[in-house]
Amino acid sequence: MTNHVTPSQLIAKELKAIGITNKQVSVTMRGGSVQCWIKDFTIHPDTVEAIAKKYENISYCHASGEILAGGNRFVFVSYHHNAEMAATASDEYKQIFQEVLKISAKIEGNQLLPFRETEVLIGSNHKGSYLVFNLGSRHCSGICHNQSSLAWSLYVAHKNGSLYQSLKA
């Protein structure tokens, strides 16, 4: 009898080889799709995707580019909802949210204002959406649809180190 190893087991094994445990990222498989749930915000999604996406297999029509039905394996990487709920209740997230409220109240016109001692600037379209501009990489790193999603993006970037990445370069 041979043991069948699933893509989710292979992904978990590769994550473990680089020091990421199943308590930090859980990998499950249902109906041919693989879901990687990040539970530890110090783990950057790009790190997990670099490993997990190798196991994605999607067949496309050569003429139309549409996804063909059947036999596809999709891979999804996202933060676990329980971890998100716990994080938004934390004092650290609440502090970032309060900083976002103060910064967003000060933005006038096309002004970009700094966030903390970083190269991250925050701007607004004055219709409720915010953009995050990173001077280090010289690009807009995201558009957030409200103050809480902006605070969430900054919180996660703070936790996984990408908020300060441009300062280390």
Contacts in CASP RR format, 6 or more apart in sequence:
PFRMAT RR
TARGET T0000
AUTHOR 0000-0000-0000
METHOD contacts of the structure
MODEL  1
MTNHVTPSQLIAKELKAIGITNKQVSVTMRGGSVQCWIKDFTIHPDTVEA
IAKKYENISYCHASGEILAGGNRFVFVSYHHNAEMAATASDEYKQIFQEV
LKISAKIEGNQLLPFRETEVLIGSNHKGSYLVFNLGSRHCSGICHNQSSL
AWSLYVAHKNGSLYQSLKA
6 29 0 8 1.000
7 29 0 8 1.000
7 34 0 8 1.000
7 55 0 8 1.000
7 73 0 8 1.000
7 75 0 8 1.000
8 27 0 8 1.000
8 28 0 8 1.000
8 29 0 8 1.000
8 34 0 8 1.000
9 27 0 8 1.000
10 55 0 8 1.000
11 27 0 8 1.000
11 34 0 8 1.000
11 36 0 8 1.000
11 51 0 8 1.000
11 52 0 8 1.000
11 55 0 8 1.000
11 75 0 8 1.000
12 22 0 8 1.000
12 27 0 8 1.000
14 51 0 8 1.000
15 21 0 8 1.000
15 22 0 8 1.000
15 25 0 8 1.000
15 27 0 8 1.000
15 48 0 8 1.000
15 51 0 8 1.000
16 22 0 8 1.000
18 47 0 8 1.000
18 51 0 8 1.000
20 43 0 8 1.000
20 47 0 8 1.000
20 48 0 8 1.000
23 39 0 8 1.000
23 40 0 8 1.000
24 38 0 8 1.000
24 39 0 8 1.000
24 40 0 8 1.000
24 42 0 8 1.000
24 43 0 8 1.000
25 36 0 8 1.000
25 37 0 8 1.000
25 38 0 8 1.000
25 39 0 8 1.000
25 40 0 8 1.000
25 43 0 8 1.000
25 48 0 8 1.000
26 36 0 8 1.000
26 37 0 8 1.000
26 39 0 8 1.000
26 80 0 8 1.000
27 34 0 8 1.000
27 35 0 8 1.000
27 36 0 8 1.000
27 37 0 8 1.000
27 52 0 8 1.000
28 34 0 8 1.000
28 35 0 8 1.000
28 37 0 8 1.000
29 35 0 8 1.000
32 71 0 8 1.000
32 72 0 8 1.000
32 73 0 8 1.000
32 74 0 8 1.000
33 73 0 8 1.000
33 74 0 8 1.000
33 75 0 8 1.000
33 76 0 8 1.000
34 52 0 8 1.000
34 55 0 8 1.000
34 56 0 8 1.000
34 73 0 8 1.000
34 74 0 8 1.000
34 75 0 8 1.000
34 76 0 8 1.000
35 76 0 8 1.000
35 78 0 8 1.000
36 48 0 8 1.000
36 49 0 8 1.000
36 52 0 8 1.000
36 75 0 8 1.000
36 76 0 8 1.000
36 77 0 8 1.000
36 78 0 8 1.000
37 78 0 8 1.000
37 79 0 8 1.000
37 80 0 8 1.000
38 45 0 8 1.000
38 48 0 8 1.000
38 77 0 8 1.000
38 78 0 8 1.000
38 79 0 8 1.000
38 80 0 8 1.000
38 83 0 8 1.000
39 79 0 8 1.000
39 80 0 8 1.000
39 82 0 8 1.000
39 83 0 8 1.000
40 83 0 8 1.000
41 79 0 8 1.000
41 83 0 8 1.000
41 87 0 8 1.000
41 155 0 8 1.000
41 156 0 8 1.000
41 159 0 8 1.000
41 160 0 8 1.000
42 159 0 8 1.000
42 160 0 8 1.000
42 161 0 8 1.000
43 160 0 8 1.000
44 160 0 8 1.000
44 161 0 8 1.000
44 162 0 8 1.000
45 77 0 8 1.000
45 78 0 8 1.000
45 79 0 8 1.000
45 160 0 8 1.000
48 77 0 8 1.000
49 75 0 8 1.000
49 77 0 8 1.000
52 75 0 8 1.000
52 77 0 8 1.000
53 75 0 8 1.000
55 73 0 8 1.000
55 75 0 8 1.000
56 73 0 8 1.000
56 74 0 8 1.000
56 75 0 8 1.000
57 71 0 8 1.000
57 72 0 8 1.000
57 73 0 8 1.000
58 67 0 8 1.000
58 72 0 8 1.000
58 73 0 8 1.000
58 74 0 8 1.000
59 67 0 8 1.000
59 68 0 8 1.000
59 70 0 8 1.000
59 71 0 8 1.000
59 72 0 8 1.000
60 66 0 8 1.000
60 67 0 8 1.000
60 68 0 8 1.000
61 67 0 8 1.000
61 68 0 8 1.000
79 156 0 8 1.000
84 152 0 8 1.000
87 93 0 8 1.000
87 155 0 8 1.000
88 152 0 8 1.000
92 155 0 8 1.000
92 158 0 8 1.000
93 151 0 8 1.000
93 152 0 8 1.000
93 155 0 8 1.000
96 151 0 8 1.000
96 154 0 8 1.000
96 155 0 8 1.000
96 158 0 8 1.000
97 147 0 8 1.000
97 148 0 8 1.000
97 151 0 8 1.000
99 115 0 8 1.000
99 116 0 8 1.000
99 151 0 8 1.000
100 122 0 8 1.000
100 147 0 8 1.000
100 150 0 8 1.000
100 151 0 8 1.000
100 154 0 8 1.000
101 147 0 8 1.000
103 113 0 8 1.000
103 115 0 8 1.000
103 122 0 8 1.000
104 122 0 8 1.000
104 124 0 8 1.000
104 130 0 8 1.000
104 147 0 8 1.000
104 150 0 8 1.000
106 113 0 8 1.000
107 113 0 8 1.000
107 122 0 8 1.000
107 123 0 8 1.000
107 124 0 8 1.000
109 124 0 8 1.000
109 126 0 8 1.000
110 123 0 8 1.000
111 123 0 8 1.000
112 121 0 8 1.000
112 122 0 8 1.000
112 123 0 8 1.000
112 133 0 8 1.000
113 121 0 8 1.000
113 122 0 8 1.000
113 123 0 8 1.000
114 120 0 8 1.000
114 121 0 8 1.000
114 122 0 8 1.000
115 121 0 8 1.000
115 122 0 8 1.000
115 154 0 8 1.000
115 163 0 8 1.000
118 163 0 8 1.000
118 164 0 8 1.000
118 166 0 8 1.000
118 167 0 8 1.000
119 134 0 8 1.000
119 135 0 8 1.000
119 136 0 8 1.000
119 166 0 8 1.000
119 167 0 8 1.000
120 132 0 8 1.000
120 133 0 8 1.000
120 134 0 8 1.000
120 135 0 8 1.000
120 141 0 8 1.000
120 154 0 8 1.000
120 157 0 8 1.000
120 163 0 8 1.000
121 132 0 8 1.000
121 133 0 8 1.000
121 134 0 8 1.000
121 135 0 8 1.000
122 130 0 8 1.000
122 131 0 8 1.000
122 132 0 8 1.000
122 133 0 8 1.000
122 150 0 8 1.000
123 130 0 8 1.000
123 131 0 8 1.000
123 132 0 8 1.000
123 133 0 8 1.000
124 130 0 8 1.000
124 131 0 8 1.000
125 131 0 8 1.000
128 145 0 8 1.000
128 146 0 8 1.000
129 143 0 8 1.000
129 144 0 8 1.000
129 145 0 8 1.000
129 146 0 8 1.000
130 143 0 8 1.000
130 144 0 8 1.000
130 145 0 8 1.000
130 146 0 8 1.000
130 147 0 8 1.000
130 150 0 8 1.000
131 140 0 8 1.000
131 142 0 8 1.000
131 143 0 8 1.000
131 144 0 8 1.000
132 140 0 8 1.000
132 141 0 8 1.000
132 142 0 8 1.000
132 143 0 8 1.000
132 144 0 8 1.000
132 150 0 8 1.000
132 153 0 8 1.000
132 154 0 8 1.000
133 139 0 8 1.000
133 140 0 8 1.000
133 141 0 8 1.000
134 140 0 8 1.000
134 141 0 8 1.000
134 166 0 8 1.000
135 166 0 8 1.000
136 166 0 8 1.000
136 169 0 8 1.000
137 166 0 8 1.000
142 153 0 8 1.000
144 150 0 8 1.000
144 152 0 8 1.000
144 153 0 8 1.000
154 163 0 8 1.000
157 163 0 8 1.000
158 164 0 8 1.000
END
